[in-house]
Amino acid sequence: MDDIIFDATKDSLCKDFSKLIQAEFEMSMMGELKFFLGLQVKQIDEGIYIHQTKYVKELLKKFKMDDAKQMKTPIHPTTILGLDEESKQVDEKTYRGIIGSLFYLTASRPNIIFNVCLCAKLQTKPREGHISAIKRIFRYLIGTPNLGLCFKREKEHRLLGCCDVDFARNKVERKNTNRGCHFIGGCLVSWTSTKQGTIALLIAETKYISIASCCSQVLWIKHQLKDYNLFQRQFPILCDNTTAIDLSINLLMHSCS
């Protein structure tokens, strides 16, 4: 069984397409999109709101965390997770099941993706300290079950990229983590939190790698927008490091990195 979502600028086009596809395949129409594979969709005049409130409540109940004390943040600012050989080991199957469930939640909750990815790196021989970090995420979800993504109607569809990176926060491999998000108008359409493949010795280098990664994603989105007759020759990418910006805009300085 397969599910499919389609939309159009006019109701008549939706009806014509549904008749066409039903003539080729055996399928039924569910009407206006409200629920899709765990995603809840609310359509109003101002825009579209996507959330996973029902999935969050089921997740908390499944792992017996629905009665826990709620937290204001998904991770403590001073928490640094790494290999732990001293504390008691926990069941790997359960740990990986929790990680997989939380990864599906990141489809509408970019605010927890960094913390989930941080815990996902430690799926081999997880310890009690690692499971405590995951429980902290659950306790944050208790107080924020209704958060989601809001896509408002915008007259401008300007593409914007933002990127940042932490420097050697990973105490095991000493690698850096790219963090980036991309907006069309005022709507968040893409986000990432990935470990860099190389080890950089300078903050400027890590920022430069982050900018390059963000730029490649922005270029991909730019090509996708051409299908909707939306063209933008120049697009800004925001970074907070002057040296990295100089490297990215001056071809003669690339050899400095």
RODO-2510 file (C-alpha; in nm, 4 decimals, decimal comma):
residues 257
     n   res          X          Y          Z
     1     m     0,0000     0,0000     0,0000
     2     d     0,1386     0,3389    -0,1008
     3     d     0,0315     0,6871     0,0014
     4     i     0,0607     0,9946    -0,2165
     5     i     0,0088     1,3665    -0,1625
     6     f    -0,0707     1,6036    -0,4478
     7     d    -0,1957     1,9587    -0,4659
     8     a    -0,2804     2,2236    -0,7220
     9     t    -0,3603     2,5918    -0,7452
    10     k    -0,7255     2,5142    -0,8286
    11     d    -0,9733     2,2554    -0,7009
    12     s    -1,0666     2,1620    -1,0567
    13     l    -0,7071     2,0592    -1,1298
    14     c    -0,7050     1,8325    -0,8237
    15     k    -1,0257     1,6643    -0,9388
    16     d    -0,8935     1,6146    -1,2917
    17     f    -0,5701     1,4631    -1,1624
    18     s    -0,7522     1,2316    -0,9201
    19     k    -0,9739     1,0997    -1,2025
    20     l    -0,6690     1,0452    -1,4206
    21     i    -0,4717     0,8522    -1,1609
    22     q    -0,7713     0,6495    -1,0416
    23     a    -0,8226     0,5360    -1,3996
    24     e    -0,4711     0,3879    -1,3989
    25     f    -0,4431     0,2567    -1,0416
    26     e    -0,6791     0,1115    -0,7844
    27     m    -0,6855     0,3723    -0,5114
    28     s    -0,9184     0,5826    -0,2966
    29     m    -0,9231     0,9556    -0,2284
    30     m    -0,8973     1,0692     0,1327
    31     g    -0,9936     1,4325     0,0641
    32     e    -0,8167     1,7322     0,2124
    33     l    -0,4793     1,6544     0,3681
    34     k    -0,5058     1,6395     0,7473
    35     f    -0,2953     1,3395     0,8500
    36     f    -0,0094     1,1678     0,6668
    37     l     0,2237     0,9009     0,8097
    38     g     0,2291     1,0527     1,1582
    39     l     0,2307     1,4132     1,0359
    40     q    -0,0707     1,6248     1,1274
    41     v    -0,1506     1,9045     0,8826
    42     k    -0,3700     2,2032     0,9599
    43     q    -0,4582     2,4275     0,6657
    44     i    -0,5858     2,7784     0,7329
    45     d    -0,6104     3,0993     0,5333
    46     e    -0,2823     3,2299     0,6760
    47     g    -0,0879     2,9195     0,5750
    48     i    -0,0153     2,5584     0,6728
    49     y     0,0849     2,4222     1,0136
    50     i     0,2567     2,0806     1,0330
    51     h     0,3077     1,9071     1,3670
    52     q     0,3290     1,5604     1,5271
    53     t     0,1394     1,6091     1,8522
    54     k    -0,0307     1,2689     1,8350
    55     y     0,2990     1,0950     1,7597
    56     v     0,4715     1,2718     2,0518
    57     k     0,2060     1,1552     2,2981
    58     e     0,2233     0,7986     2,1653
    59     l     0,6028     0,8074     2,1877
    60     l     0,6010     0,9231     2,5495
    61     k     0,3467     0,6579     2,6415
    62     k     0,5366     0,3833     2,4567
    63     f     0,8588     0,4459     2,6494
    64     k     0,6768     0,5201     2,9781
    65     m     0,7865     0,8826     2,9982
    66     d     0,4436     1,0511     2,9896
    67     d     0,4424     1,1080     3,3682
    68     a     0,7993     1,2368     3,3943
    69     k     0,8918     1,5878     3,5032
    70     q     0,9185     1,8265     3,2099
    71     m     1,2309     2,0225     3,1158
    72     k     1,2663     2,3569     2,9383
    73     t     1,5558     2,2478     2,7139
    74     p     1,6325     1,9154     2,5373
    75     i     1,9882     1,9069     2,6715
    76     h     2,1856     2,0843     2,9418
    77     p     2,4284     2,3452     2,7985
    78     t     2,7270     2,1880     2,9757
    79     t     2,6496     1,8282     2,8756
    80     i     2,9212     1,6614     2,6673
    81     l     2,8472     1,3031     2,5638
    82     g     3,1298     1,0647     2,4854
    83     l     3,2480     0,7094     2,5332
    84     d     3,1817     0,5844     2,8848
    85     e     3,3498     0,2678     3,0072
    86     e     3,2622     0,3053     3,3737
    87     s     2,8825     0,3308     3,4030
    88     k     2,6445     0,0400     3,3510
    89     q     2,5639    -0,0676     2,9945
    90     v     2,2012    -0,0551     2,8761
    91     d     2,0156    -0,2662     2,6192
    92     e     2,1319    -0,1732     2,2673
    93     k     1,8052    -0,2783     2,1002
    94     t     1,5974    -0,0526     2,3232
    95     y     1,8394     0,2363     2,2820
    96     r     1,8381     0,2097     1,9028
    97     g     1,4594     0,1836     1,8981
    98     i     1,4329     0,5114     2,0895
    99     i     1,6801     0,6816     1,8548
   100     g     1,4871     0,5660     1,5479
   101     s     1,1589     0,6912     1,6934
   102     l     1,3098     1,0307     1,7735
   103     f     1,4616     1,0606     1,4254
   104     y     1,1134     1,0335     1,2744
   105     l     1,0012     1,3165     1,5013
   106     t     1,2684     1,5480     1,3603
   107     a     1,0586     1,5718     1,0414
   108     s     0,8690     1,8550     1,2111
   109     r     1,0962     1,9323     1,5082
   110     p     1,4308     2,0742     1,3899
   111     n     1,4931     2,2042     1,7429
   112     i     1,5841     1,8543     1,8666
   113     i     1,7801     1,7222     1,5681
   114     f     2,1227     1,8187     1,7093
   115     n     2,0553     1,6425     2,0390
   116     v     1,9145     1,3316     1,8694
   117     c     2,2166     1,3119     1,6364
   118     l     2,4458     1,3521     1,9367
   119     c     2,2862     1,0522     2,1080
   120     a     2,2734     0,8539     1,7820
   121     k     2,6537     0,8524     1,7593
   122     l     2,6675     0,6369     2,0731
   123     q     2,4528     0,3420     1,9674
   124     t     2,7358     0,0925     2,0160
   125     k     2,7462    -0,0171     2,3789
   126     p     2,5280     0,2656     2,5168
   127     r     2,5584     0,3487     2,8852
   128     e     2,3312     0,4861     3,1553
   129     g     2,4612     0,8385     3,0955
   130     h     2,3540     0,8174     2,7313
   131     i     2,0041     0,6960     2,8149
   132     s     1,9749     0,9811     3,0656
   133     a     2,0444     1,2283     2,7849
   134     i     1,7661     1,0714     2,5778
   135     k     1,5264     1,0898     2,8708
   136     r     1,6068     1,4602     2,8940
   137     i     1,4795     1,4977     2,5342
   138     f     1,1594     1,3133     2,6285
   139     r     1,1108     1,5391     2,9298
   140     y     1,1459     1,8407     2,7007
   141     l     0,8815     1,6957     2,4663
   142     i     0,6350     1,6638     2,7545
   143     g     0,6106     2,0419     2,7814
   144     t     0,6225     2,1097     2,4054
   145     p     0,4027     1,8485     2,2329
   146     n     0,2347     2,0975     1,9986
   147     l     0,5426     2,2575     1,8454
   148     g     0,5766     2,2223     1,4699
   149     l     0,6467     2,4034     1,1457
   150     c     0,4353     2,6951     1,0256
   151     f     0,4432     2,7858     0,6574
   152     k     0,2789     3,1257     0,6182
   153     r     0,1645     3,2760     0,2921
   154     e     0,4451     3,4974     0,1686
   155     k     0,4492     3,7403    -0,1234
   156     e     0,8264     3,7142    -0,1553
   157     h     1,0038     3,3824    -0,2037
   158     r     1,3571     3,4946    -0,1310
   159     l     1,6001     3,2121    -0,0585
   160     l     1,8218     3,2488     0,2485
   161     g     2,0829     3,0190     0,4011
   162     c     2,2235     3,0255     0,7560
   163     c     2,5124     2,8160     0,8831
   164     d     2,7157     2,7642     1,1966
   165     v     2,9521     2,5033     1,3384
   166     d     3,0892     2,3972     1,6741
   167     f     3,4656     2,3602     1,7073
   168     a     3,5938     2,0184     1,8222
   169     r     3,2972     1,9566     2,0530
   170     n     3,3237     1,5850     1,9777
   171     k     3,5757     1,4714     2,2394
   172     v     3,6256     1,1298     2,0782
   173     e     3,7114     1,2174     1,7169
   174     r     3,7721     1,5918     1,7598
   175     k     3,5501     1,6566     1,4587
   176     n     3,3158     1,9504     1,4145
   177     t     2,9410     1,9522     1,3568
   178     n     2,7786     2,1569     1,0805
   179     r     2,4483     2,3211     1,1619
   180     g     2,2468     2,4930     0,8937
   181     c     1,8967     2,6027     0,8007
   182     h     1,7416     2,7381     0,4827
   183     f     1,4427     2,9666     0,4391
   184     i     1,2149     3,0519     0,1487
   185     g     1,0511     3,3781     0,2413
   186     g     0,9969     3,3438     0,6146
   187     c     0,9415     2,9662     0,6032
   188     l     1,1957     2,7069     0,7170
   189     v     1,2232     2,4435     0,4424
   190     s     1,5495     2,2610     0,5167
   191     w     1,7790     2,2042     0,8133
   192     t     2,0803     1,9912     0,8942
   193     s     2,3121     1,8856     1,1751
   194     t     2,5957     1,6713     1,0398
   195     k     2,9505     1,5868     1,1407
   196     q     3,2237     1,7256     0,9173
   197     g     3,4269     1,4659     0,7311
   198     t     3,7589     1,6426     0,7870
   199     i     3,9461     1,7661     1,0937
   200     a     4,0149     2,1397     1,0799
   201     l     4,2688     2,3063     1,3063
   202     l     4,1315     2,6607     1,2798
   203     i     3,7854     2,7970     1,3514
   204     a     3,7950     2,9849     1,0195
   205     e     3,8451     2,6553     0,8357
   206     t     3,5512     2,4906     1,0102
   207     k     3,3313     2,7885     0,9268
   208     y     3,4486     2,7816     0,5650
   209     i     3,3572     2,4110     0,5331
   210     s     3,0182     2,4904     0,6864
   211     i     2,9582     2,7697     0,4334
   212     a     3,0489     2,5368     0,1444
   213     s     2,8032     2,2740     0,2693
   214     c     2,5297     2,5342     0,3133
   215     c     2,5970     2,6723    -0,0346
   216     s     2,5579     2,3318    -0,2005
   217     q     2,2189     2,2852    -0,0324
   218     v     2,1065     2,6342    -0,1344
   219     l     2,2057     2,5629    -0,4960
   220     w     1,9980     2,2435    -0,4920
   221     i     1,6944     2,4329    -0,3585
   222     k     1,7514     2,7054    -0,6180
   223     h     1,7302     2,4495    -0,9005
   224     q     1,4138     2,3020    -0,7487
   225     l     1,2494     2,6446    -0,7418
   226     k     1,2951     2,6743    -1,1178
   227     d     1,0187     2,4144    -1,1584
   228     y     0,7843     2,6683    -0,9982
   229     n     0,9090     2,9573    -1,2140
   230     l     1,0845     3,1155    -0,9159
   231     f     1,4220     3,2553    -1,0146
   232     q     1,6784     3,4215    -0,7898
   233     r     2,0238     3,5011    -0,9238
   234     q     2,1806     3,5927    -0,5914
   235     f     2,1046     3,4601    -0,2460
   236     p     2,2599     3,5488     0,0908
   237     i     2,4265     3,2986     0,3226
   238     l     2,4702     3,4128     0,6811
   239     c     2,7819     3,3207     0,8788
   240     d     2,9323     3,4778     1,1910
   241     n     3,3029     3,4519     1,1026
   242     t     3,4645     3,7324     0,9021
   243     t     3,7716     3,5284     0,8006
   244     a     3,5575     3,2438     0,6665
   245     i     3,3473     3,4920     0,4698
   246     d     3,6614     3,6424     0,3168
   247     l     3,7766     3,2959     0,2130
   248     s     3,4453     3,2161     0,0471
   249     i     3,4146     3,5359    -0,1572
   250     n     3,7799     3,5850    -0,2607
   251     l     3,9158     3,3173    -0,4929
   252     l     4,2743     3,4264    -0,4285
   253     m     4,2411     3,3443    -0,0573
   254     h     4,1302     2,9812    -0,1072
   255     s     4,4942     2,8690    -0,0830
   256     c     4,5048     3,0031     0,2735
   257     s     4,2706     2,7292     0,3888
***
